[in-house]
Amino acid sequence: MKLKFDRKQIAVLIDPDKVNEKQLRAIVEKSNEAKVDFFLVGGSLLLKNNLDTTISIIKKYSKKNVIIFPGNPTQISNKADGILLLSLISGRNADLLIGNHVQAAPILKQSKLQIISTGYILIESGTPTTVSYISNTTPIPANKPEIAACTALAGEQLGLQCIYLEAGSGAQNAVKKETISAVRKMVKVPIIVGGGICTKSQIETAYQAGADVVVIGTAIENDSTFLEEIKEVKK
């Protein structure tokens, strides 16, 4: 079953390094109860080499799509349903614009994964994040929504299928509604928003500003009961 961006959705991001099987099962089962739409799996660093295992556990307890959120070209698994093929268009790191994609292309061609070409845009969040450090790129300033909007437009014009506005794992501040709104006015493709979202009101604000998908990660790692609030949003 292919992932479709045909309505407002919530995705749960799972970092394989941060959960054991017992924790993962609990998160997946609560996500099912909250009626989340799909799972993202991946991270900037995978120290345990357990991507396949993590996906298999999610598949064991849920029928929702599992989409890879790759931190590098090695994070590919046929056990998943699809992959966000991320181009870090907010930075000027050639490897993350095209270099890694060249390495991954032959493997992806042989896979059965749904490939979703995604313009990945880092937004400054008030604190340095792992993704900005690992990617060796500077996020777009949070108070410059016009830069984010023009960057997203360029990605759409290049043929990217969706835009991902990322504040980063453990971000101090979520992507501002002004930035989401500016991007929404500029592009027609779906907008994914993640990083620093830890309340029901933040989810609703992102939706109202124009987000199609809201991604929840660290908030659930810290407190899985947050999924109860997500259930209310889904209602």
MARBA-3410 file (N, C-alpha, C, O; in Angstrom, 1 decimal):
235
0.8,-1.2,0.0,0.0,0.0,0.0,0.9,1.2,0.0,1.7,1.4,0.9 ~ 0.7,2.1,-1.0,1.5,3.3,-1.1,1.1,4.4,-0.2,-0.1,4.5,0.1 ~ 2.0,5.2,0.2,1.7,6.3,1.1,1.2,7.4,0.2,1.7,7.7,-0.9 ~ 0.1,8.0,0.7,-0.6,9.1,-0.1,-0.7,10.3,0.8,-1.0,10.2,2.0 ~ -0.5,11.5,0.3,-0.7,12.7,1.0,-2.0,13.4,0.7,-2.1,14.5,0.1
-3.1,12.7,0.9,-4.4,13.1,0.5,-5.3,13.7,1.6,-6.5,14.0,1.4 ~ -4.7,13.9,2.8,-5.4,14.4,4.0,-4.4,14.8,5.0,-3.2,14.4,4.9 ~ -4.8,15.4,6.1,-3.9,15.8,7.2,-3.5,14.5,7.9,-4.4,13.6,8.2 ~ -2.2,14.3,8.2,-1.7,13.1,8.7,-0.7,13.3,9.9,-0.2,14.4,10.0 ~ -0.6,12.3,10.7,0.5,12.3,11.7,1.3,11.1,11.6,0.9,10.0,11.4
2.6,11.3,11.6,3.6,10.2,11.5,4.4,10.2,12.8,4.7,11.2,13.4 ~ 4.7,9.0,13.2,5.6,8.8,14.4,7.0,8.4,13.9,7.1,7.4,13.2 ~ 8.0,9.1,14.4,9.4,8.9,14.0,10.1,8.0,15.0,10.1,8.4,16.2 ~ 10.6,6.9,14.6,11.3,6.0,15.4,12.8,6.0,15.1,13.2,5.7,14.0 ~ 13.6,6.3,16.1,15.1,6.2,16.0,15.5,4.8,16.6,15.3,4.6,17.8
16.0,3.9,15.7,16.3,2.6,16.2,17.3,2.6,17.4,17.3,1.6,18.1 ~ 18.1,3.6,17.5,19.1,3.6,18.6,18.5,4.0,19.9,19.1,3.7,21.0 ~ 17.3,4.5,19.9,16.7,5.1,21.2,15.7,4.2,21.8,15.2,4.6,22.9 ~ 15.3,3.1,21.2,14.2,2.3,21.8,14.6,0.8,21.8,15.2,0.3,20.8 ~ 14.3,0.0,22.8,14.4,-1.4,22.8,13.1,-2.0,22.3,12.2,-1.3,22.1
13.1,-3.4,22.2,11.9,-4.0,21.6,10.7,-3.8,22.5,9.6,-3.6,21.9 ~ 10.8,-3.8,23.8,9.7,-3.6,24.7,9.1,-2.2,24.5,7.9,-2.0,24.4 ~ 10.0,-1.2,24.5,9.6,0.2,24.3,8.9,0.4,23.0,7.9,1.1,22.9 ~ 9.5,-0.2,22.0,9.0,-0.1,20.6,7.6,-0.7,20.5,6.8,-0.1,19.9 ~ 7.4,-1.8,21.0,6.1,-2.5,21.0,5.1,-1.6,21.6,4.0,-1.4,21.1
5.4,-1.0,22.8,4.5,-0.1,23.5,4.1,1.1,22.7,3.0,1.5,22.6 ~ 5.2,1.7,22.0,4.9,2.9,21.2,4.0,2.6,20.0,3.1,3.3,19.7 ~ 4.3,1.4,19.4,3.6,1.0,18.2,2.1,0.7,18.6,1.2,1.2,17.9 ~ 1.9,0.0,19.7,0.5,-0.3,20.1,-0.3,1.0,20.4,-1.4,1.1,20.1 ~ 0.4,1.9,21.1,-0.3,3.2,21.5,-0.5,4.0,20.2,-1.5,4.7,20.1
0.4,3.9,19.3,0.2,4.6,18.0,-1.0,4.1,17.2,-1.7,4.9,16.6 ~ -1.1,2.8,17.3,-2.3,2.2,16.6,-3.6,2.7,17.3,-4.6,3.0,16.6 ~ -3.6,2.8,18.6,-4.8,3.3,19.3,-5.1,4.7,19.0,-6.2,5.2,18.9 ~ -4.0,5.5,18.8,-4.1,6.9,18.5,-4.4,7.2,17.0,-4.7,8.3,16.6 ~ -4.4,6.1,16.2,-4.7,6.1,14.8,-3.8,7.0,14.0,-4.2,7.8,13.1
-2.5,6.9,14.4,-1.5,7.6,13.6,-1.5,7.0,12.2,-1.9,5.9,12.0 ~ -1.0,7.8,11.2,-1.1,7.4,9.8,0.0,6.5,9.3,-0.2,5.6,8.5 ~ 1.2,6.8,9.7,2.4,5.9,9.3,3.6,6.1,10.2,3.6,7.0,11.0 ~ 4.6,5.3,10.0,5.8,5.4,10.8,7.0,5.8,9.9,7.1,5.3,8.8 ~ 7.8,6.6,10.5,9.1,6.9,9.9,10.2,6.2,10.7,10.1,6.3,11.9
11.2,5.7,10.1,12.3,5.0,10.8,13.6,5.4,10.3,13.9,5.4,9.1 ~ 14.5,5.9,11.2,15.8,6.3,10.8,16.4,7.3,11.8,15.8,7.6,12.7 ~ 17.6,7.7,11.5,18.3,8.7,12.3,19.6,9.1,11.7,20.1,8.5,10.8 ~ 20.1,10.2,12.3,21.4,10.8,11.8,22.5,9.8,11.9,23.4,9.7,11.1 ~ 22.5,9.0,13.0,23.5,8.0,13.3,22.7,6.7,13.7,21.8,6.8,14.5
23.1,5.6,13.2,22.6,4.3,13.7,23.7,3.5,14.2,24.5,2.9,13.4 ~ 23.9,3.5,15.5,25.0,2.8,16.1,24.8,1.3,16.3,25.8,0.5,16.4 ~ 23.6,0.9,16.3,23.3,-0.5,16.6,23.0,-1.4,15.4,22.9,-2.6,15.5 ~ 23.0,-0.8,14.2,22.8,-1.5,12.9,21.5,-2.4,13.0,21.6,-3.6,12.6 ~ 20.4,-1.9,13.5,19.2,-2.7,13.7,18.0,-2.1,13.0,16.9,-2.2,13.4
18.3,-1.5,11.8,17.2,-0.9,11.0,16.2,-2.0,10.6,15.0,-1.8,10.8 ~ 16.7,-3.1,10.1,15.8,-4.2,9.6,14.9,-4.7,10.8,13.7,-4.9,10.7 ~ 15.6,-4.9,11.9,14.9,-5.5,13.1,13.8,-4.5,13.6,12.7,-4.9,13.9 ~ 14.2,-3.2,13.6,13.2,-2.2,14.1,12.0,-2.2,13.2,10.8,-2.2,13.6 ~ 12.2,-2.2,11.9,11.1,-2.3,10.9,10.2,-3.5,11.1,9.0,-3.5,11.0
10.9,-4.6,11.3,10.2,-5.9,11.4,9.3,-5.9,12.7,8.2,-6.4,12.7 ~ 9.8,-5.3,13.8,9.0,-5.2,15.0,7.7,-4.3,14.8,6.6,-4.7,15.2 ~ 7.9,-3.2,14.1,6.8,-2.3,13.8,5.8,-3.1,13.0,4.6,-3.0,13.2 ~ 6.3,-3.8,11.9,5.4,-4.5,11.1,4.6,-5.6,11.8,3.5,-6.0,11.5 ~ 5.3,-6.2,12.8,4.6,-7.3,13.6,3.4,-6.8,14.4,2.4,-7.5,14.6
3.5,-5.5,14.8,2.4,-5.0,15.7,1.5,-3.9,15.0,0.6,-3.4,15.6 ~ 1.8,-3.6,13.7,1.0,-2.6,13.1,0.9,-2.9,11.6,1.8,-3.4,11.0 ~ -0.2,-2.5,11.0,-0.4,-2.6,9.5,-0.1,-1.3,8.8,-0.3,-1.2,7.6 ~ 0.3,-0.3,9.5,0.6,1.0,8.9,1.8,1.0,8.1,2.7,0.1,8.3 ~ 1.9,1.9,7.1,3.1,2.0,6.3,4.3,2.3,7.2,4.2,3.1,8.1
5.5,1.8,6.8,6.7,2.1,7.4,7.6,2.7,6.4,8.0,2.1,5.4 ~ 8.0,4.0,6.6,8.8,4.7,5.6,10.2,5.0,6.2,10.3,5.5,7.3 ~ 11.2,4.7,5.4,12.6,5.0,5.9,12.8,6.5,5.8,12.6,7.2,4.8 ~ 13.4,7.0,6.9,13.8,8.4,7.0,15.4,8.4,7.1,15.9,8.5,8.2 ~ 16.1,8.3,6.0,17.5,7.9,6.0,18.4,9.0,6.4,18.3,10.2,6.0
19.4,8.6,7.3,20.4,9.6,7.7,21.7,9.4,6.8,22.5,10.3,6.8 ~ 21.8,8.3,6.0,22.9,8.1,5.1,22.5,7.1,4.1,21.4,6.4,4.3 ~ 23.3,6.8,3.1,22.9,5.9,2.0,22.8,4.4,2.4,22.2,3.6,1.7 ~ 23.3,4.1,3.6,23.3,2.7,4.1,21.9,2.4,4.7,21.6,1.2,4.9 ~ 21.1,3.4,5.0,19.8,3.1,5.6,18.8,2.8,4.6,17.9,3.7,4.3
18.9,1.6,4.1,17.9,1.2,3.1,17.5,-0.3,3.5,18.4,-1.1,3.8 ~ 16.2,-0.6,3.4,15.7,-1.9,3.8,14.5,-2.3,3.0,13.6,-1.5,2.9 ~ 14.5,-3.4,2.5,13.3,-3.9,1.7,12.2,-4.3,2.6,11.1,-4.6,2.1 ~ 12.4,-4.3,3.9,11.4,-4.6,4.8,10.4,-3.5,5.0,9.2,-3.6,5.5 ~ 10.8,-2.3,4.6,9.9,-1.1,4.7,9.0,-1.0,3.5,9.2,-1.8,2.5
8.1,-0.1,3.5,7.2,0.2,2.4,7.7,1.2,1.4,7.4,1.2,0.2 ~ 8.5,2.2,2.0,8.9,3.3,1.1,10.1,4.0,1.8,10.6,3.6,2.9 ~ 10.6,5.0,1.1,11.7,5.8,1.6,11.6,7.2,1.2,11.2,7.5,0.0 ~ 11.9,8.1,2.1,11.9,9.6,1.8,13.3,9.8,1.2,14.3,9.7,1.9 ~ 13.4,10.0,-0.1,14.7,10.3,-0.8,15.0,11.7,-0.5,14.6,12.6,-1.3
15.8,12.0,0.5,16.0,13.4,1.0,17.1,14.1,0.3,18.2,13.6,0.1 ~ 16.8,15.3,-0.3,17.8,16.2,-0.8,17.8,17.4,0.1,16.8,18.1,0.3 ~ 18.9,17.6,0.8,19.0,18.7,1.8,19.2,20.0,1.0,20.3,20.5,0.9 ~ 18.1,20.6,0.6,18.1,21.8,-0.3,18.4,23.1,0.4,18.6,24.1,-0.2 ~ 18.3,23.0,1.8,18.6,24.2,2.5,20.1,24.4,2.7,20.6,25.5,3.2
20.9,23.4,2.4,22.4,23.4,2.6,23.1,23.4,1.3,22.5,23.4,0.2 ~ 24.4,23.4,1.4,25.2,23.4,0.2,26.2,22.3,0.2,27.3,22.4,-0.4 ~ 25.9,21.2,0.9,26.7,20.0,1.0,26.3,19.2,-0.2,25.2,18.6,-0.3 ~ 27.3,19.0,-1.1,27.0,18.3,-2.4,26.6,16.9,-2.2,25.8,16.3,-2.9 ~ 27.2,16.2,-1.2,26.8,14.8,-0.9,25.4,14.7,-0.6,24.7,13.7,-0.9
24.8,15.7,0.2,23.4,15.6,0.6,22.5,16.2,-0.4,21.2,16.0,-0.2 ~ 23.0,16.8,-1.4,22.2,17.2,-2.5,22.0,16.2,-3.6,20.9,16.0,-4.2 ~ 23.1,15.5,-3.9,23.1,14.5,-5.0,24.1,13.3,-4.8,23.8,12.2,-5.2 ~ 25.2,13.5,-4.1,26.2,12.5,-4.0,25.7,11.2,-3.3,26.0,10.1,-3.9 ~ 25.1,11.3,-2.2,24.6,10.1,-1.6,23.5,9.4,-2.4,23.4,8.2,-2.4
22.8,10.2,-3.2,21.7,9.6,-4.0,22.3,8.7,-5.1,21.7,7.7,-5.5 ~ 23.4,9.2,-5.6,24.1,8.4,-6.7,24.5,7.0,-6.1,24.4,6.0,-6.8 ~ 25.0,7.0,-4.9,25.4,5.7,-4.3,24.2,4.8,-4.0,24.3,3.6,-4.2 ~ 23.1,5.4,-3.6,21.9,4.6,-3.3,21.1,4.2,-4.5,20.3,3.3,-4.4 ~ 21.3,4.9,-5.6,20.4,4.7,-6.8,20.3,3.3,-7.3,19.2,2.8,-7.4
21.4,2.6,-7.5,21.3,1.2,-7.9,20.6,0.3,-7.0,19.8,-0.6,-7.4 ~ 20.8,0.5,-5.7,20.1,-0.3,-4.6,18.6,0.0,-4.6,17.8,-1.0,-4.5 ~ 18.3,1.2,-4.7,16.9,1.6,-4.7,16.1,1.1,-6.0,15.0,0.7,-5.9 ~ 16.9,1.1,-7.1,16.3,0.6,-8.3,15.9,-0.9,-8.2,14.9,-1.3,-8.8 ~ 16.7,-1.7,-7.5,16.4,-3.1,-7.3,15.4,-3.4,-6.2,14.9,-4.5,-6.1
15.1,-2.4,-5.4,14.2,-2.6,-4.3,12.7,-2.4,-4.8,12.5,-2.0,-6.0 ~ 11.8,-2.7,-3.9,10.4,-2.5,-4.2,9.8,-1.3,-3.4,8.6,-1.2,-3.3 ~ 10.7,-0.5,-2.9,10.3,0.6,-2.1,9.6,1.7,-2.9,10.1,2.0,-4.0 ~ 8.6,2.3,-2.3,8.1,3.6,-2.9,9.1,4.7,-2.6,9.4,5.0,-1.5 ~ 9.6,5.3,-3.7,10.6,6.3,-3.5,9.9,7.7,-3.6,9.3,8.1,-4.6
10.0,8.5,-2.5,9.3,9.8,-2.4,10.4,10.8,-2.3,11.0,11.0,-1.3 ~ 10.7,11.5,-3.5,11.7,12.5,-3.5,11.3,13.7,-2.7,10.2,14.3,-2.9 ~ 12.1,14.1,-1.7,11.7,15.1,-0.7,12.8,16.2,-0.6,14.0,15.9,-0.4 ~ 12.3,17.4,-0.6,13.1,18.6,-0.4,13.2,18.8,1.1,12.3,19.2,1.8 ~ 14.4,18.5,1.7,14.6,18.6,3.1,15.2,19.9,3.5,16.3,20.3,3.0
14.5,20.7,4.3,14.9,22.0,4.7,15.0,22.1,6.2,14.1,22.0,6.9 ~ 16.3,22.5,6.6,16.5,22.6,8.1,16.2,24.1,8.5,16.6,25.0,7.8 ~ 15.4,24.2,9.5,15.1,25.5,10.1,15.7,25.7,11.5,15.6,24.8,12.3 ~ 16.3,26.8,11.7,17.0,27.1,13.0,15.9,26.9,14.1,14.8,27.4,14.0 ~ 16.3,26.3,15.2,15.4,25.9,16.2,15.8,26.4,17.6,15.1,25.9,18.6
16.8,27.2,17.7,17.1,27.7,19.0,18.3,27.0,19.7,18.8,27.4,20.7 ~ 18.6,25.8,19.2,19.8,25.1,19.7,20.4,24.3,18.6,19.7,23.8,17.7 ~ 21.7,24.0,18.7,22.3,23.2,17.6,21.7,21.7,17.7,21.5,21.2,18.8 ~ 21.5,21.2,16.5,20.9,19.8,16.5,21.9,18.8,15.8,22.8,19.2,15.2 ~ 21.6,17.6,16.0,22.4,16.5,15.5,22.5,16.6,14.0,23.5,16.5,13.4
21.3,16.9,13.3,21.3,16.8,11.9,22.1,18.0,11.3,22.7,17.8,10.2 ~ 22.1,19.2,11.9,22.9,20.3,11.4,24.4,20.0,11.5,25.2,20.3,10.7 ~ 24.7,19.3,12.6,26.2,19.0,12.9,26.6,17.9,11.9,27.7,18.1,11.2 ~ 25.9,16.8,11.8,26.2,15.7,10.9,26.2,16.2,9.4,27.1,15.7,8.7 ~ 25.3,17.0,9.0,25.2,17.4,7.6,26.1,18.5,7.3,26.3,18.8,6.1
26.8,19.1,8.3,27.7,20.2,8.1,27.1,21.4,7.3,27.7,21.9,6.4 ~ 25.8,21.7,7.7,25.1,22.8,7.0,24.5,23.7,8.0,24.3,23.3,9.2 ~ 24.2,24.9,7.6,23.6,25.9,8.5,22.1,26.0,8.2,21.7,26.2,7.1 ~ 21.3,25.8,9.2,19.8,25.9,9.0,19.4,27.3,8.6,20.1,28.3,8.8 ~ 18.3,27.4,8.0,17.7,28.7,7.6,17.2,29.4,8.8,16.6,28.8,9.7
17.6,30.7,9.0,17.1,31.4,10.2,15.6,31.3,10.4,14.8,31.4,9.5 ~ 15.2,31.1,11.7,13.8,31.0,12.0,13.0,32.2,11.6,11.8,32.1,11.4 ~ 13.6,33.4,11.6,12.9,34.6,11.3,13.0,35.1,9.9,12.8,36.2,9.5 ~ 13.4,34.1,9.0,13.5,34.4,7.6,12.6,33.4,6.8,13.1,32.6,6.0 ~ 11.3,33.5,7.0,10.4,32.6,6.3,10.4,32.7,4.8,10.2,31.7,4.0
10.8,33.9,4.3,10.8,34.1,2.8,12.0,33.2,2.2,11.9,32.8,1.1 ~ 13.0,33.0,2.9,14.1,32.2,2.4,13.7,30.7,2.3,13.9,30.0,1.4 ~ 13.0,30.3,3.4,12.4,28.9,3.4,11.4,28.7,2.2,11.4,27.7,1.6 ~ 10.6,29.7,2.0,9.6,29.6,1.0,10.2,29.6,-0.4,9.8,28.7,-1.2 ~ 11.2,30.4,-0.7,11.9,30.3,-2.0,12.7,29.1,-2.2,12.8,28.5,-3.3
13.3,28.5,-1.1,14.0,27.3,-1.2,13.0,26.1,-1.5,13.3,25.3,-2.3 ~ 11.9,26.2,-0.9,10.8,25.1,-1.1,10.3,25.2,-2.6,10.1,24.2,-3.2 ~ 10.2,26.5,-3.1,9.7,26.7,-4.4,10.7,26.1,-5.4,10.4,25.5,-6.4 ~ 12.0,26.3,-5.2,13.1,25.8,-6.0,13.0,24.3,-6.0,13.2,23.7,-7.1 ~ 12.8,23.7,-4.9,12.6,22.2,-4.8,11.5,21.7,-5.6,11.6,20.7,-6.3
10.3,22.4,-5.5,9.2,22.0,-6.3,9.4,22.1,-7.8,9.1,21.3,-8.6 ~ 10.1,23.2,-8.2,10.4,23.4,-9.6,11.4,22.4,-10.1,11.4,22.1,-11.3 ~ 12.2,21.8,-9.2,13.2,20.8,-9.6,12.5,19.4,-9.7,13.1,18.4,-10.1 ~ 11.2,19.4,-9.3,10.4,18.1,-9.4,10.3,17.3,-8.2,9.8,16.2,-8.2 ~ 10.7,17.8,-7.0,10.6,17.1,-5.8,9.1,16.9,-5.4,8.3,17.8,-5.7
8.8,15.8,-4.9,7.4,15.4,-4.6,6.8,16.1,-3.4,5.6,16.2,-3.3 ~ 7.6,16.4,-2.4,7.1,17.0,-1.2,8.3,17.8,-0.5,9.4,17.7,-0.9 ~ 7.9,18.6,0.5,8.9,19.4,1.2,8.8,19.0,2.7,7.7,18.9,3.3 ~ 9.9,18.9,3.3,10.0,18.5,4.7,10.7,19.7,5.5,11.9,19.9,5.3 ~ 10.0,20.4,6.3,10.5,21.4,7.1,10.9,20.8,8.5,10.1,20.4,9.2
12.2,20.9,8.8,12.8,20.2,9.9,13.5,21.1,10.9,14.4,21.8,10.6 ~ 13.0,21.1,12.2,13.6,21.9,13.2,14.7,21.0,13.8,15.7,21.6,14.4 ~ 14.6,19.7,13.7,15.7,18.8,14.2,15.2,18.1,15.5,14.4,18.5,16.2 ~ 15.8,16.9,15.7,15.4,16.1,16.8,15.8,16.8,18.1,17.0,17.3,18.2 ~ 14.9,16.9,19.1,15.2,17.5,20.3,15.2,19.0,20.2,15.8,19.7,21.0
14.6,19.6,19.1,14.7,21.0,18.9,14.1,21.8,20.1,13.1,21.4,20.7 ~ 14.7,22.9,20.4,14.1,23.8,21.4,12.8,24.4,21.0,11.9,24.6,21.8 ~ 12.8,24.8,19.7,11.6,25.4,19.1,11.1,24.7,17.9,11.9,24.3,17.1 ~ 9.8,24.5,17.7,9.3,23.9,16.5,9.3,25.0,15.4,9.6,26.1,15.6 ~ 9.1,24.5,14.1,9.1,25.4,13.0,7.9,26.4,13.2,6.8,25.9,13.5
8.2,27.6,13.0,7.1,28.7,13.3,6.0,28.6,12.3,6.2,28.2,11.1 ~ 4.8,29.0,12.7,3.7,29.0,11.8,3.9,29.9,10.6,3.4,29.7,9.5 ~ 4.6,31.0,10.8,4.9,31.9,9.8,5.7,31.3,8.6,5.5,31.6,7.5 ~ 6.6,30.4,9.0,7.4,29.7,8.0,6.6,28.7,7.3,6.7,28.7,6.0 ~ 5.8,28.0,8.0,5.0,27.0,7.3,4.0,27.7,6.4,3.8,27.2,5.2
3.4,28.7,6.8,2.4,29.5,6.0,3.1,30.1,4.8,2.5,30.0,3.7 ~ 4.3,30.6,4.9,5.0,31.2,3.8,5.3,30.1,2.7,5.2,30.3,1.5 ~ 5.7,28.9,3.2,6.0,27.8,2.3,4.7,27.3,1.6,4.7,27.1,0.4 ~ 3.6,27.3,2.4,2.4,26.8,1.9,1.8,27.7,0.7,1.3,27.2,-0.2 ~ 2.1,29.0,0.9,1.6,30.0,-0.1,2.4,29.8,-1.4,2.0,30.2,-2.5
3.7,29.3,-1.3,4.6,29.3,-2.4,4.5,28.0,-3.2,4.8,28.0,-4.4 ~ 4.2,26.9,-2.5,4.2,25.6,-3.2,2.9,24.8,-3.1,2.1,25.1,-2.3 ~ 2.7,23.9,-4.1,1.5,23.1,-4.1,1.7,21.7,-3.6,0.8,21.0,-3.2 ~ 3.0,21.3,-3.5,3.3,19.9,-3.1,3.0,19.8,-1.6,3.0,20.8,-0.9 ~ 2.9,18.5,-1.1,2.6,18.3,0.3,3.8,18.8,1.2,5.0,18.8,0.8
3.5,19.3,2.4,4.5,19.8,3.3,4.5,18.9,4.6,3.4,18.7,5.2 ~ 5.6,18.4,4.9,5.8,17.7,6.2,6.6,18.6,7.1,7.5,19.3,6.8 ~ 6.1,18.6,8.4,6.8,19.4,9.4,7.2,18.5,10.6,6.3,17.8,11.1 ~ 8.4,18.7,11.1,8.9,17.9,12.2,9.9,18.6,13.1,10.4,19.6,12.6 ~ 10.1,18.1,14.3,11.1,18.7,15.2,10.5,19.6,16.2,9.9,20.6,15.8
10.7,19.3,17.5,10.2,20.2,18.5,8.8,20.3,18.8,8.3,21.1,19.6 ~ 8.0,19.4,18.2,6.5,19.4,18.4,6.2,18.5,19.5,6.4,17.2,19.4 ~ 5.6,19.0,20.6,5.4,18.2,21.8,4.1,18.5,22.5,3.9,18.1,23.6 ~ 3.2,19.2,21.8,1.9,19.5,22.4,0.8,19.4,21.3,1.1,19.5,20.1 ~ -0.4,19.2,21.8,-1.6,19.1,20.9,-1.7,20.4,20.1,-2.0,20.4,18.9
-1.6,21.5,20.8,-1.8,22.8,20.2,-0.7,23.1,19.1,-1.0,23.7,18.1 ~ 0.5,22.6,19.2,1.5,22.8,18.2,1.2,22.0,16.9,1.4,22.4,15.8 ~ 0.6,20.8,17.1,0.1,20.0,16.0,-1.0,20.8,15.2,-0.9,20.9,14.0 ~ -1.9,21.3,16.0,-3.0,22.0,15.4,-2.6,23.3,14.7,-3.1,23.6,13.6 ~ -1.6,24.0,15.3,-1.1,25.2,14.7,-0.4,24.9,13.4,-0.5,25.6,12.4
0.4,23.8,13.3,1.1,23.4,12.1,0.1,23.1,11.0,0.3,23.5,9.9 ~ -1.0,22.4,11.4,-2.0,22.1,10.4,-2.7,23.4,9.8,-2.8,23.5,8.6 ~ -3.0,24.2,10.7,-3.7,25.5,10.3,-2.8,26.3,9.5,-3.3,27.1,8.6 ~ -1.5,26.3,9.7,-0.6,27.0,8.9,-0.3,26.4,7.5,0.2,27.1,6.6 ~ -0.7,25.2,7.3,-0.6,24.6,6.0,0.1,23.3,5.9,0.3,22.7,4.8
0.6,22.7,7.0,1.2,21.4,7.0,0.3,20.3,6.6,-0.9,20.3,7.1 ~ 0.7,19.3,5.9,-0.1,18.2,5.5,0.2,17.0,6.4,-0.6,16.2,6.7 ~ 1.5,16.9,6.9,1.9,15.8,7.8,2.7,16.4,8.9,3.6,17.3,8.7 ~ 2.4,16.1,10.1,3.2,16.5,11.3,3.9,15.2,11.8,3.3,14.2,12.0 ~ 5.2,15.4,12.1,6.0,14.2,12.6,6.3,14.4,14.1,6.8,15.5,14.5
6.0,13.4,14.8,6.3,13.4,16.3,7.4,12.3,16.6,7.3,11.2,16.2 ~ 8.4,12.8,17.3,9.5,11.8,17.6,9.9,11.9,19.0,9.5,11.0,19.8 ~ 10.8,12.9,19.4,11.3,13.0,20.7,10.3,13.1,21.8,10.4,12.5,22.9 ~ 9.2,13.7,21.5,8.1,13.9,22.5,7.6,12.5,23.0,7.2,12.3,24.1 ~ 7.5,11.6,22.0,7.0,10.2,22.4,8.1,9.4,23.1,7.8,8.6,24.0
9.3,9.6,22.7,10.5,8.9,23.3,10.5,9.3,24.8,10.8,8.5,25.7 ~ 10.2,10.6,25.1,10.3,11.1,26.4,9.0,10.8,27.2,9.1,10.6,28.5 ~ 7.9,10.7,26.6,6.6,10.4,27.2,5.6,9.9,26.3,5.0,10.6,25.5 ~ 5.5,8.6,26.3,4.6,7.9,25.3,3.1,8.2,25.5,2.3,8.0,24.6 ~ 2.8,8.8,26.7,1.4,9.2,26.9,1.0,10.3,26.1,-0.2,10.7,26.0
1.9,11.0,25.4,1.6,12.1,24.5,0.7,11.6,23.4,0.0,12.3,22.7 ~ 0.8,10.3,23.1,0.0,9.7,22.0,-1.5,9.8,22.4,-2.3,9.8,21.5 ~ -1.8,10.0,23.7,-3.2,10.2,24.0,-3.7,11.5,23.5,-4.9,11.7,23.0 ~ -2.8,12.5,23.5,-3.2,13.8,22.9,-3.3,13.8,21.4,-4.2,14.4,20.8 ~ -2.5,13.0,20.8,-2.6,12.8,19.4,-3.9,12.2,19.0,-4.5,12.5,18.0
-4.4,11.3,19.8,-5.7,10.6,19.6,-6.8,11.7,19.5,-7.7,11.6,18.7 ~ -6.7,12.7,20.4,-7.7,13.8,20.4,-7.6,14.6,19.1,-8.6,15.1,18.6 ~ -6.4,14.8,18.6,-6.2,15.6,17.4,-6.8,14.8,16.2,-7.5,15.4,15.4 ~ -6.6,13.5,16.2,-7.1,12.7,15.1,-8.7,12.7,15.1,-9.3,12.6,14.1 ~ -9.3,12.9,16.3,-10.7,12.9,16.4,-11.3,14.2,15.7,-12.5,14.4,15.6
END
